[in-house]
Structure formats: structure tokens, C-alpha cells
Amino acid sequence: MRRPTIPDLAETAGVSVATVNRVLSGAANVRLATRERVQQAAEQMGFYGVGSIQARVAAARPRLRFGVLLLQPHRPFYQNVARALKDAASSAVGADVDLRIDFLEDLSPQNIATRALDMAGTCDAICVTVAVHPVVTQALETIQGQGIPVFALISQISISGQISYIGLDNWKVGRTSAWTFANICKVPGKIGILMGNPRYRNQEMNEAGFRSYFREHAPNFTLLEPISTFESAAVAQEMTEKLLADHPDLAGLYISGGGISGALAALRASGRMGSIVVVGYDLTDVTRAALLDGAMTLVISHPLARLAREAIDGMVRACNTPGSNQTSIAPFEIHTRENI
């Protein structure tokens, strides 16, 4: 077979010969997307100058540093989020991304605000998973006022759209959870609700959607007042033990927030595992095991790979188009014992 020529490459990439020559010479007046299209075509057809094209494209890509603040490092979910973000950053479109991920052990508003401001001092954009609090909100507004894009991941911060949000439609998540109880519980009964912290807007919206479904479609159920676990497994275990002791006729348990491992430990120790419908969030080793042994009925999960791509690509776009909103709502995943 003859060696591919520049005209062959131009035809495969859908550009002119002059454009290919400009890419090969490193000319500045070629859009990055066009350079990358030429590079992809060269790699596919085995073009002899592919190494030179790759070098030119790499030199033309902007270099951006992104910072991410996630919750406690001991929580498997946030370790999974971190891995997904690192994978997305390594294959980012439109820029070479240097990713810095920090975990928040101290969840006080003052510490979160300080860490966010510190991170913004060395980053082109930041992405945070935090509770809504005036101190935190003021810090994030200060960062945005400095021209640094701020993204909220998993839990929404600004309902006005000033801070781009990457996550789920939590109203629908709550209503879907409610649908599960209404259709799986054999008879209407009491539903216990565990929340991590109502200052996380995703959890607040989960509960609102949850209650709205029961008001409309299953009014014979009794929804108990939500109990806060403060994102702690130990607290969740203690609260679940009390809930089970106070309500021997409990029909369901809705775990909307952190501490799920503690709640499941209490449920297993009670001897009532399998007799109570249990719905919680995110497929981890803990929740997978709970689905398999019957401690949990259904898990609603974030599509982490997709959310991570949306977050990284959105931050790249926000840096290229200052002031733009890059909010992205992803469909959630549903897991039962039969489909994991």
C-alpha cells in the first residue's frame, strides 16, 4: 500500500490541504478542534507525520489547573468520585488539565471557606461538594468575583444558576425513592428517614420530592420526622437502633445522606433485615454487599464517569467562555440485587 499523503489526510479529516499544512507548521490561526480532528485522522490512517502533528496539537492546547474539594476521605463514595475525576482529567477535551483534589475532614463552614479561597489562589477553576452556609456562599461568590469559575458537584449551591451545577435532579431522585416504597411495601406503614445534613441542598431536595410523592399518590403511609446523622456512620447506627426500637412496626427506611454503613449495621444486628424496605444512595462495596444479602432493597446511584467528564469539560469551557453557565443534569442509575 502506498504511503498516505497530505491530500489523503486532508480528505480523511474533512479539511483543506492548506489547513493540514498549517497544522504541520504549527501556525496559530487554526482552531484547536480542527487540529485535533487532523490528528485523529492522521492516527487512524497511519500518516507518516503523525508524531509532528501530535506535538503541534499538544503545544497548542491550553494548560489549566483545576481544584476540587470533596468531603471526608474515609467515605468510599468520595474516593470513587476522585478516581472518576482523575480519569476524566487525563482525557480532557480542549486542554491539558492539572488536577488537584483535596478532601475536607473538618466540615465547619469557616474551614471550607478558607480551603476554597486558598485553592482558588492557584487554580483556573474550582469544583466543590459542600453544604450551603452564608460563610461558604460568600467565599465562593468572592472567588467568582475574581473571575475564577466555581462548580458545585453532587450538591447544588446556587438555585439562581450563578454557580454551575453538575449532578442529578434530586427532586426526581426523591420521588423515585418514594415510588419504591409505595410499590414494594406490602401494606402502607411507617417510613423512617435518615438525612446526613439538611444544609446539603441535594438532600433537602430529595426529602421534598420524597414527601411530595406520598402526598399525591400514597397518603396512607406515615412519614416520620427526618433524623440527621451529620454524615457520621456512628451516629447513623445509633439513630437507626433507636428508630427500630421506637417503631417495631417500621415498614421502610430511607437513607438520604452519609452514614449508610452505620445504618446497615444496626439493621443487620436487629434481626429485621429483609422485613423492612430500605432505599439508599450510590453503589459502593458497602451498598453492593447490602443489596446482595438483602439488607437493602434499591440503590439510586450517580453515574460517576459521566458526571466527572461533565465537570472537567465544563470547567474547560468556563475558562474559555468567562461568565457562561455549564450546569449539567445527568440521569441517575437504579440498582437492585438482580442487576448488579
C-alpha positions in Angstrom: 0.0 0.0 0.0 1.2 3.5 -0.8 2.1 5.9 2.0 -0.7 8.3 2.8 -0.1 11.8 1.5 -1.1 15.3 2.8 -4.1 15.4 0.3 -5.2 12.0 1.7 -5.0 13.3 5.2 -6.9 16.4 4.2 -9.7 14.4 2.7 -10.0 12.0 5.7 -10.1 14.9 8.1 -12.6 16.9 6.0 -10.3 19.9 5.8 -8.3 21.6 3.1 -4.7 20.8 2.2 -3.8 24.3 3.3 -5.3 23.6 6.7 -3.2 20.4 7.1 -0.1 22.3 6.1 -0.9 25.0 8.8 -1.3 22.2 11.4 2.0 20.7 10.4 3.8 24.0 10.6 2.3 24.9 13.9 0.5 28.0 12.6 -1.5 29.9 15.2 -4.6 30.5 13.0 -6.1 27.0 13.3 -8.8 26.2 15.9 -7.8 23.5 18.4 -10.8 21.4 17.4 -9.6 21.4 13.8 -6.0 20.4 14.9 -7.4 17.6 17.0 -9.5 16.4 14.0 -6.5 16.3 11.8 -4.5 14.5 14.5 -7.2 11.9 14.8 -7.4 11.3 11.1 -3.5 11.0 11.0 -3.5 8.4 13.7 -6.3 6.4 12.0 -4.6 6.3 8.6 -1.0 5.9 9.8 0.2 9.2 8.3 4.0 9.5 8.4 4.0 12.9 10.1 1.6 11.9 12.9 4.3 12.5 15.6 4.8 16.0 14.4 1.1 16.7 14.4 0.7 15.3 17.9 3.4 17.6 19.1 1.9 20.6 17.4 -1.5 19.9 18.9 -0.1 19.3 22.4 1.7 22.6 22.2 -1.5 24.4 21.1 -3.6 23.0 23.9 -4.1 25.4 26.8 -2.8 24.2 30.2 -5.3 24.6 33.0 -5.2 23.8 36.7 -8.4 22.8 38.4 -9.0 22.3 42.1 -11.7 20.0 43.6 -12.9 20.0 47.3 -14.6 16.7 48.3 -15.9 15.5 51.6 -14.2 13.2 54.1 -11.5 10.8 52.5 -12.7 7.8 54.6 -16.0 7.7 52.7 -15.8 5.3 49.8 -18.1 7.3 47.6 -15.8 10.3 47.5 -12.8 8.1 46.8 -14.8 6.8 43.8 -15.6 10.4 42.8 -11.9 11.3 43.0 -10.9 8.4 40.8 -13.5 9.3 38.2 -12.3 13.0 38.1 -8.7 11.9 37.7 -9.7 9.7 34.7 -11.7 12.5 33.2 -8.9 15.0 33.6 -6.4 12.7 31.9 -8.6 12.6 28.8 -10.0 16.1 28.8 -11.0 17.6 25.5 -9.6 21.0 24.7 -6.9 21.4 27.4 -4.2 19.7 29.3 -5.6 19.6 32.9 -3.6 19.5 36.0 -6.0 18.3 38.7 -5.7 19.0 42.4 -8.1 17.1 44.7 -8.3 17.9 48.4 -10.6 16.2 51.0 -12.4 18.0 53.8 -12.1 16.3 57.1 -13.2 19.4 59.0 -16.7 20.3 57.6 -17.1 23.6 59.5 -18.2 26.5 57.3 -15.1 28.5 58.3 -12.7 25.7 57.3 -14.5 25.1 54.0 -14.4 28.8 53.1 -10.7 29.1 54.0 -9.8 26.0 51.9 -11.8 27.1 48.9 -10.2 30.6 48.9 -6.8 29.0 49.3 -7.4 26.6 46.4 -8.7 29.4 44.2 -5.4 31.2 44.6 -3.6 28.6 42.5 -6.3 27.3 40.2 -8.1 28.4 37.0 -11.4 26.9 38.2 -12.6 25.1 41.3 -15.3 22.4 41.9 -16.7 21.8 45.4 -19.1 19.4 47.2 -20.2 21.4 50.2 -23.1 22.3 52.4 -24.9 25.6 51.9 -23.9 28.2 54.5 -23.6 32.0 54.4 -19.9 31.9 55.2 -19.3 29.3 52.4 -21.5 31.1 49.9 -19.7 34.4 50.5 -16.3 32.8 49.9 -17.5 31.2 46.6 -19.0 34.5 45.5 -15.7 36.2 46.2 -13.9 33.6 44.1 -16.3 34.0 41.2 -15.9 37.8 41.5 -12.2 37.3 40.8 -13.1 35.7 37.5 -12.5 32.1 38.6 -15.3 29.7 37.7 -16.9 27.8 40.6 -18.7 24.5 40.1 -21.0 22.6 42.5 -20.6 18.8 42.2 -23.3 16.4 43.6 -25.0 19.0 45.8 -26.3 22.3 44.3 -25.2 25.5 45.9 -27.0 28.4 44.0 -30.5 28.0 42.8 -30.2 31.1 40.8 -27.7 29.4 38.4 -24.8 31.7 39.3 -22.7 28.6 40.2 -22.7 25.8 37.6 -24.1 22.5 39.0 -23.1 19.0 37.9 -25.3 16.4 39.4 -28.7 14.8 39.5 -32.3 16.2 39.5 -32.7 15.5 43.2 -36.4 16.2 43.2 -36.8 13.2 40.8 -34.5 11.1 43.0 -36.7 11.7 46.0 -39.9 10.9 44.1 -38.4 7.8 42.6 -37.4 6.6 46.1 -40.9 7.3 47.3 -42.3 5.3 44.4 -40.2 2.3 45.5 -41.7 2.3 49.0 -45.2 2.8 47.7 -45.0 -0.1 45.3 -42.9 -2.6 47.2 -44.2 -2.3 50.8 -46.9 -4.9 51.2 -49.1 -2.6 53.1 -48.9 1.1 54.0 -46.8 1.8 57.1 -44.3 4.0 58.8 -41.2 5.2 56.8 -38.1 6.3 58.7 -36.0 9.0 57.1 -32.2 9.5 57.8 -30.6 12.6 56.4 -26.9 13.5 56.6 -27.3 17.3 56.9 -30.2 19.3 55.6 -27.8 22.1 54.6 -26.7 19.9 51.6 -29.2 21.1 49.0 -29.3 17.7 47.3 -30.6 16.0 50.5 -33.1 18.8 51.1 -34.5 18.4 47.6 -34.5 14.6 48.0 -36.7 14.9 51.0 -39.0 17.4 49.4 -39.6 15.2 46.3 -40.0 12.2 48.6 -42.8 13.8 50.6 -44.5 15.3 47.5 -44.9 11.8 46.0 -46.5 10.4 49.1 -48.9 13.4 49.4 -50.0 12.8 45.8 -50.0 9.0 45.5 -49.7 7.2 48.8 -51.2 9.3 51.6 -51.8 6.2 53.8 -48.1 5.9 54.6 -46.8 7.7 57.7 -43.5 9.6 57.1 -41.6 10.0 60.3 -39.7 13.2 61.0 -36.2 13.1 59.4 -33.3 12.3 61.7 -29.9 13.9 61.0 -26.8 11.6 61.0 -24.4 14.5 60.5 -22.7 12.4 57.8 -21.4 10.0 60.5 -21.7 6.2 60.4 -21.6 6.0 64.2 -24.4 8.5 64.6 -26.4 6.8 61.8 -26.0 3.4 63.6 -27.2 4.9 66.9 -30.2 6.7 65.3 -31.2 3.6 63.4 -31.1 1.5 66.5 -33.4 4.0 68.3 -35.7 4.2 65.3 -36.1 0.4 65.2 -36.7 0.2 68.9 -39.2 3.1 69.0 -41.1 1.7 65.9 -41.3 -2.1 65.9 -43.9 -1.7 63.0 -41.5 0.2 60.8 -42.2 -0.7 57.1 -39.3 1.2 55.4 -36.1 3.1 55.9 -35.0 5.9 53.5 -31.3 6.7 53.9 -30.7 10.1 52.2 -27.2 11.1 53.2 -24.0 10.0 54.8 -23.5 7.2 57.4 -25.2 4.4 55.4 -22.8 1.8 56.7 -23.8 2.5 60.3 -27.5 2.3 59.4 -27.0 -1.0 57.7 -25.0 -2.4 60.7 -27.9 -1.5 63.0 -30.4 -3.1 60.7 -28.4 -6.3 60.4 -28.0 -6.5 64.2 -31.7 -6.0 64.8 -32.7 -9.2 63.1 -35.2 -7.4 61.0 -33.1 -7.3 57.8 -35.3 -8.3 54.8 -38.6 -7.4 56.5 -38.0 -3.6 56.0 -37.8 -2.0 52.6 -34.5 0.1 52.5 -33.6 2.6 49.9 -30.2 4.5 49.8 -27.7 6.0 47.6 -24.7 5.2 45.5 -23.3 1.8 44.6 -20.2 1.1 46.7 -18.7 -2.0 48.2 -20.9 -1.4 51.2 -24.2 -0.9 49.4 -23.4 -3.7 46.9 -23.0 -6.2 49.7 -26.2 -4.9 51.3 -28.1 -5.5 48.1 -26.7 -9.0 47.8 -27.6 -10.0 51.3 -31.0 -8.4 51.3 -30.2 -5.5 53.8 -31.1 -3.0 51.0 -33.9 -3.1 48.5 -32.8 -0.5 46.0 -29.8 1.9 45.4 -30.0 5.1 43.4 -26.6 6.0 42.1 -24.7 8.8 40.5 -23.2 8.0 37.1 -19.7 9.0 38.3 -17.8 8.6 35.0 -20.4 10.8 33.2 -20.5 13.4 36.0 -16.7 13.6 36.1 -16.5 14.2 32.3 -19.2 16.9 32.5 -17.4 18.6 35.4 -13.9 18.6 33.8 -15.2 19.5 30.3 -17.5 22.2 31.8 -14.6 23.8 33.6 -12.6 23.9 30.4 -15.5 25.6 28.6 -16.0 28.0 31.5 -12.3 29.1 31.3 -12.7 29.6 27.6 -16.0 31.4 27.9 -16.0 33.5 31.1 -19.4 34.1 32.7 -21.0 31.1 31.0 -23.2 28.6 32.9 -22.2 25.0 32.4 -24.9 23.3 34.5 -25.4 19.6 33.5 -28.1 17.3 34.9 -27.4 13.6 34.5 -29.8 10.7 34.6 -29.4 8.5 37.7 -28.8 4.8 37.8 -31.0 2.3 39.7 -29.6 -0.9 41.2 -31.2 -3.9 42.8 -29.8 -7.3 43.7 -30.9 -8.6 40.3 -28.9 -6.1 38.1 -25.5 -5.7 39.8 
